[in-house]
Amino acid sequence: MRGNPEIFRRRVERFQDAMREKGIEGAVIRTLSTFIYFTGTKWLRPSLLIPAEGEPTVYVVKGEADLFRQKSWIEDVREFQRVEDLMAGVVTWIHSNGFQTVGLEFGIERDAYLIFLKLFQRLNPTVEIVDILDLTMGLRMIKEEWELDNIRKAGKIAQKGMKVAEEVITPGKSELEIAAEVVRELMLNGSEDPKVYVSTTPRAHAEPFRDLKVKENGVVTVVIGADWNNYYANMARTFVLGDPGERVRKAIAVKEEALEMALKETRVGVSLASVEKKLANFFRERGFGDAYLAGYTHGVGLLIEEPPITTIVVPQRASKVQENMVLSVIHPPLMIPEGAIKHEDTYIVRKEGLEKVT
């Protein structure tokens, strides 16, 4: 497996301590990133059962158990052939242990489906269901050195991808063609699940289109999430072709100035909301108040965007910067008619300042 098994065992133990403090007797982990965090391996359609006391259990599809044991430290691996068998196994695990309070992650990630929650409630009508997202993300938000090493490696891969983007962006090339070239480079360098967004129009989150193409005098924004051992680094750049006009030049200059401000203000102990307020005022003073999308930073780790997610979850703007957080700065683009103006890098928070990863 990738990484020392003791890393993942200690994570489970810390999580069990947190569950006991909250009176939670067991947890059913279905979201992929948290499954990776505890097991040490990616496995689609994951099912991890963690009791507050004792060893965890994993359910995998019939025929997968032997390979999973090679990829993870967990010994209790059970197989199911039908989804009904999986559901029955989870119910049996809960009731045979006498659990009355069980935790689930109420997240927005793949496999955190509302339909699963409804099914779980129907099969376990006497069990109290508790949201454990704050517990899992509380652990994940502060990175260990092994995680930081993976993110640094991912950062180097992301930079290679951005260099390719710079080389292949030419008038007439489609967003999809650019993304394909970048994805190829990222994968050849070991990124197993890269995320690449390309925008030739003003779009904040741009899944590439085959029928949108680079203009002779325009801007192209490329966002890259490269992973190494499932840990991401996130970076974005806006490329200028020809002469797209004075507003683009001014927006780029203002964004660069705002980036310097954000990097200076983002330090241990500072609330993200206080930095956000200063940036909003700055953009308003520079005439780009209507173009700035709120939420200047977000966490980076097993997801390209994870808590604290100031762009989506407003209460998380109250979070304070802590050592060994990994943050993306500045996340949102300036949305002007010519395109999305963006400059984003990944940083590791240290007491002495921010360590740039990309």
C-alpha positions as CSV (number, residue, x, y, z in Angstrom):
1,M,0.0,0.0,0.0
2,R,1.0,3.6,-0.4
3,G,2.1,5.0,2.9
4,N,2.9,3.6,6.3
5,P,-0.1,1.6,7.6
6,E,0.4,3.2,11.0
7,I,-0.6,6.6,9.5
8,F,-4.1,5.3,8.7
9,R,-4.5,3.3,11.9
10,R,-3.7,6.5,14.0
11,R,-6.3,8.4,12.0
12,V,-9.0,5.8,12.8
13,E,-8.0,5.9,16.4
14,R,-8.3,9.7,16.6
15,F,-11.7,9.5,14.8
16,Q,-12.9,6.9,17.4
17,D,-11.8,9.3,20.2
18,A,-13.9,12.0,18.6
19,M,-16.9,9.7,18.2
20,R,-16.8,8.7,21.8
21,E,-16.7,12.3,22.9
22,K,-19.9,12.9,20.9
23,G,-21.6,9.8,22.0
24,I,-21.5,8.2,18.6
25,E,-21.3,4.4,18.7
26,G,-20.4,3.7,15.0
27,A,-19.9,5.4,11.7
28,V,-20.8,4.3,8.1
29,I,-18.3,6.0,5.7
30,R,-19.6,6.2,2.1
31,T,-17.8,9.2,0.7
32,L,-14.8,8.3,-1.4
33,S,-12.3,10.9,0.0
34,T,-12.9,10.0,3.6
35,F,-12.7,6.3,2.7
36,I,-9.3,7.0,1.3
37,Y,-8.3,9.0,4.3
38,F,-8.9,6.1,6.7
39,T,-8.1,3.1,4.5
40,G,-5.2,4.4,2.5
41,T,-6.6,3.4,-0.9
42,K,-9.1,4.6,-3.5
43,W,-12.0,2.1,-4.1
44,L,-15.1,3.0,-5.9
45,R,-18.5,2.6,-4.2
46,P,-16.8,2.4,-0.8
47,S,-18.4,1.1,2.4
48,L,-16.3,1.5,5.6
49,L,-17.7,0.7,9.0
50,I,-15.9,2.2,12.0
51,P,-17.1,1.3,15.5
52,A,-16.2,3.7,18.4
53,E,-14.4,0.7,19.9
54,G,-12.7,-2.0,18.0
55,E,-11.5,-2.7,14.4
56,P,-13.0,-1.3,11.2
57,T,-14.8,-3.3,8.5
58,V,-14.8,-2.8,4.8
59,Y,-17.3,-4.2,2.3
60,V,-16.1,-4.8,-1.3
61,V,-17.6,-6.5,-4.3
62,K,-17.2,-10.2,-4.6
63,G,-13.7,-11.0,-6.0
64,E,-12.1,-7.8,-4.8
65,A,-11.1,-8.7,-1.3
66,D,-7.6,-10.1,-2.0
67,L,-6.5,-7.0,-3.9
68,F,-8.1,-4.6,-1.4
69,R,-6.1,-6.3,1.4
70,Q,-2.9,-5.6,-0.6
71,K,-3.9,-1.9,-0.9
72,S,-5.0,-1.3,2.6
73,W,-4.1,-2.0,6.2
74,I,-7.6,-3.2,7.2
75,E,-8.0,-6.9,7.9
76,D,-11.7,-7.3,8.2
77,V,-12.7,-7.2,4.5
78,R,-16.0,-8.8,3.5
79,E,-17.5,-9.3,0.1
80,F,-21.0,-8.9,-1.3
81,Q,-22.5,-10.0,-4.6
82,R,-25.8,-8.1,-4.5
83,V,-26.4,-4.7,-3.1
84,E,-29.0,-6.3,-0.9
85,D,-26.2,-8.3,0.8
86,L,-24.3,-5.1,1.5
87,M,-27.3,-3.4,3.1
88,A,-28.0,-6.5,5.1
89,G,-24.4,-6.6,6.3
90,V,-24.5,-2.9,7.4
91,V,-27.8,-3.5,9.3
92,T,-26.4,-6.6,10.9
93,W,-23.3,-4.8,12.0
94,I,-25.3,-2.0,13.6
95,H,-27.8,-4.2,15.4
96,S,-25.4,-7.0,16.5
97,N,-23.4,-4.3,18.2
98,G,-26.4,-2.7,19.7
99,F,-25.7,0.7,18.3
100,Q,-28.3,3.4,18.9
101,T,-26.4,6.3,17.4
102,V,-24.6,6.0,14.1
103,G,-22.7,8.7,12.1
104,L,-23.0,9.5,8.4
105,E,-21.3,12.2,6.4
106,F,-23.8,14.8,5.1
107,G,-21.6,16.0,2.3
108,I,-21.8,17.0,-1.3
109,E,-19.3,14.5,-2.6
110,R,-19.8,11.4,-4.8
111,D,-21.6,8.6,-3.0
112,A,-23.0,10.9,-0.3
113,Y,-26.4,10.5,-1.9
114,L,-29.6,11.5,-0.3
115,I,-31.1,8.2,-1.5
116,F,-28.6,6.3,0.6
117,L,-29.6,8.3,3.7
118,K,-33.3,7.6,3.1
119,L,-32.6,3.9,2.6
120,F,-30.5,3.8,5.7
121,Q,-33.3,5.4,7.7
122,R,-35.8,2.9,6.4
123,L,-33.6,0.0,7.3
124,N,-32.7,1.3,10.7
125,P,-35.8,3.2,12.0
126,T,-34.7,3.0,15.7
127,V,-31.2,4.4,15.1
128,E,-30.3,8.0,15.6
129,I,-28.3,9.3,12.6
130,V,-25.7,12.0,13.3
131,D,-23.8,14.1,10.8
132,I,-20.1,13.4,11.3
133,L,-18.8,15.7,8.5
134,D,-17.3,18.2,11.0
135,L,-15.5,15.3,12.8
136,T,-14.0,13.9,9.6
137,M,-13.1,17.2,8.1
138,G,-11.8,18.5,11.4
139,L,-9.2,15.7,11.2
140,R,-8.5,16.2,7.4
141,M,-8.1,20.0,7.5
142,I,-4.7,19.8,9.3
143,K,-2.3,17.9,7.2
144,E,0.4,15.5,8.3
145,E,3.9,15.7,6.8
146,W,3.3,12.6,4.6
147,E,0.2,14.4,3.2
148,L,2.2,17.5,2.6
149,D,4.9,15.6,0.7
150,N,2.2,14.2,-1.6
151,I,0.7,17.6,-2.2
152,R,4.2,19.0,-3.0
153,K,4.6,16.2,-5.6
154,A,1.2,16.9,-7.0
155,G,2.2,20.6,-7.3
156,K,5.1,19.7,-9.5
157,I,2.9,17.7,-11.7
158,A,0.3,20.5,-11.9
159,Q,3.1,22.9,-13.1
160,K,4.0,20.5,-15.9
161,G,0.4,20.5,-17.0
162,M,0.2,24.3,-17.0
163,K,3.4,24.5,-19.1
164,V,1.7,22.2,-21.7
165,A,-1.4,24.4,-21.6
166,E,0.7,27.5,-22.4
167,E,2.3,25.7,-25.3
168,V,-0.9,24.4,-26.9
169,I,-3.2,27.4,-26.6
170,T,-3.6,28.9,-30.0
171,P,-6.4,30.6,-31.9
172,G,-9.0,28.2,-33.2
173,K,-8.2,25.4,-30.7
174,S,-11.2,24.2,-28.7
175,E,-11.4,24.1,-25.0
176,L,-11.7,20.3,-25.1
177,E,-8.5,19.9,-27.2
178,I,-6.6,22.0,-24.7
179,A,-7.9,20.0,-21.8
180,A,-7.1,16.7,-23.5
181,E,-3.4,17.7,-24.0
182,V,-3.2,18.8,-20.3
183,V,-4.8,15.7,-19.0
184,R,-2.5,13.6,-21.0
185,E,0.6,15.3,-19.5
186,L,-0.8,15.0,-16.0
187,M,-1.5,11.3,-16.3
188,L,1.8,10.6,-17.9
189,N,3.4,12.1,-14.8
190,G,1.4,10.0,-12.4
191,S,-1.8,11.9,-11.7
192,E,-4.5,9.2,-11.6
193,D,-7.6,11.4,-11.4
194,P,-6.7,14.9,-12.8
195,K,-9.2,17.7,-13.0
196,V,-8.8,20.2,-15.8
197,Y,-11.1,23.1,-16.6
198,V,-10.7,25.4,-19.6
199,S,-12.6,28.6,-20.3
200,T,-12.6,30.8,-23.3
201,T,-15.7,32.6,-22.1
202,P,-16.7,34.2,-18.7
203,R,-17.4,31.0,-16.7
204,A,-16.3,30.4,-13.1
205,H,-16.2,26.6,-13.3
206,A,-15.6,25.6,-16.9
207,E,-16.1,22.0,-18.0
208,P,-14.4,22.2,-21.4
209,F,-16.7,22.4,-24.5
210,R,-15.6,21.0,-27.9
211,D,-17.5,23.9,-29.7
212,L,-16.0,26.8,-27.8
213,K,-12.7,27.9,-29.3
214,V,-9.8,30.3,-28.6
215,K,-10.2,33.7,-30.1
216,E,-7.6,35.7,-32.0
217,N,-7.7,38.5,-29.3
218,G,-9.0,36.8,-26.2
219,V,-8.3,35.2,-22.9
220,V,-8.2,31.5,-21.9
221,T,-8.3,30.4,-18.3
222,V,-7.0,27.0,-17.3
223,V,-7.6,25.4,-13.9
224,I,-5.7,22.3,-13.0
225,G,-6.1,19.8,-10.1
226,A,-3.3,17.3,-10.2
227,D,-3.1,14.4,-7.7
228,W,-0.4,12.2,-6.2
229,N,-1.3,9.3,-3.9
230,N,-4.8,10.8,-4.1
231,Y,-3.7,14.3,-2.7
232,Y,-4.3,17.3,-4.9
233,A,-2.6,20.6,-5.8
234,N,-4.7,23.3,-7.4
235,M,-3.5,26.0,-9.7
236,A,-5.1,28.4,-12.3
237,R,-3.7,30.8,-14.9
238,T,-5.2,33.2,-17.4
239,F,-3.5,33.4,-20.8
240,V,-3.8,36.4,-23.1
241,L,-3.8,36.2,-26.8
242,G,-3.3,39.2,-29.0
243,D,-4.8,42.4,-27.6
244,P,-8.1,41.7,-25.9
245,G,-8.4,45.3,-24.6
246,E,-7.7,47.6,-21.8
247,R,-10.2,46.1,-19.4
248,V,-8.5,42.7,-19.5
249,R,-5.1,44.3,-18.8
250,K,-6.5,46.3,-15.9
251,A,-8.3,43.2,-14.5
252,I,-5.1,41.2,-14.6
253,A,-3.1,43.9,-12.8
254,V,-5.8,44.3,-10.1
255,K,-6.0,40.5,-9.6
256,E,-2.2,40.3,-9.2
257,E,-2.3,43.2,-6.6
258,A,-5.2,41.4,-4.8
259,L,-3.2,38.2,-4.7
260,E,-0.3,39.9,-3.0
261,M,-2.7,41.3,-0.4
262,A,-4.2,37.9,0.2
263,L,-0.9,36.2,0.7
264,K,0.2,38.9,3.1
265,E,-3.0,38.7,5.2
266,T,-3.4,34.9,5.2
267,R,-1.4,33.8,8.3
268,V,-1.8,31.6,11.3
269,G,-4.6,32.9,13.7
270,V,-6.3,35.2,11.1
271,S,-10.0,34.5,10.3
272,L,-10.7,33.9,6.6
273,A,-13.7,36.3,6.9
274,S,-11.4,39.2,7.8
275,V,-9.3,38.6,4.7
276,E,-12.4,38.2,2.6
277,K,-13.7,41.5,3.7
278,K,-10.5,43.4,2.8
279,L,-10.4,41.8,-0.6
280,A,-14.0,42.7,-1.3
281,N,-13.4,46.3,-0.4
282,F,-10.2,46.3,-2.5
283,F,-12.0,45.1,-5.6
284,R,-14.8,47.6,-5.1
285,E,-12.3,50.4,-4.8
286,R,-10.6,49.3,-8.0
287,G,-13.9,49.2,-9.9
288,F,-14.3,45.5,-10.0
289,G,-16.7,45.0,-7.2
290,D,-19.4,43.6,-9.5
291,A,-16.9,41.2,-11.1
292,Y,-15.6,39.6,-7.9
293,L,-17.1,36.3,-6.7
294,A,-17.0,36.0,-2.9
295,G,-14.8,33.2,-1.3
296,Y,-11.2,33.9,-1.8
297,T,-9.8,30.6,-0.6
298,H,-10.6,26.9,0.0
299,G,-8.9,23.9,1.4
300,V,-7.0,21.4,-0.8
301,G,-6.2,17.8,0.0
302,L,-8.0,14.6,-0.9
303,L,-10.3,16.8,-2.9
304,I,-9.4,19.7,-5.1
305,E,-11.8,21.8,-3.1
306,E,-12.5,20.8,0.6
307,P,-13.2,22.6,3.9
308,P,-12.8,25.4,4.7
309,I,-14.8,26.1,1.5
310,T,-15.4,29.8,1.7
311,T,-16.9,29.9,-1.8
312,I,-19.8,27.5,-1.0
313,V,-20.2,27.2,2.7
314,V,-20.6,30.7,4.2
315,P,-20.2,29.7,7.9
316,Q,-16.8,28.3,7.1
317,R,-15.5,31.8,6.3
318,A,-15.3,32.2,10.1
319,S,-12.6,29.6,10.2
320,K,-9.2,30.7,11.4
321,V,-6.0,29.9,9.5
322,Q,-4.1,27.1,11.2
323,E,-0.6,25.7,10.7
324,N,-0.4,22.8,8.2
325,M,-3.6,23.8,6.5
326,V,-3.4,23.7,2.7
327,L,-5.2,26.5,1.0
328,S,-5.8,27.7,-2.6
329,V,-5.4,31.5,-3.0
330,I,-7.1,33.4,-4.8
331,H,-9.8,31.0,-5.8
332,P,-12.6,33.0,-7.6
333,P,-12.0,34.7,-10.9
334,L,-12.9,38.3,-11.9
335,M,-15.9,37.7,-14.2
336,I,-15.7,40.3,-17.0
337,P,-17.3,40.1,-20.5
338,E,-14.0,39.1,-22.1
339,G,-13.6,36.1,-19.8
340,A,-12.7,34.8,-16.3
341,I,-9.5,36.4,-15.0
342,K,-7.9,34.0,-12.6
343,H,-4.5,33.4,-10.8
344,E,-4.6,30.6,-8.2
345,D,-1.9,28.7,-6.4
346,T,-1.8,26.1,-3.6
347,Y,0.0,27.0,-0.4
348,I,0.9,25.2,2.8
349,V,0.4,27.3,5.9
350,R,3.5,27.5,8.2
351,K,4.1,29.6,11.3
352,E,6.7,31.6,9.4
353,G,4.5,32.1,6.4
354,L,3.0,30.4,3.3
355,E,4.9,27.8,1.4
356,K,4.1,27.9,-2.3
357,V,3.4,24.5,-3.8
358,T,2.5,25.3,-7.4
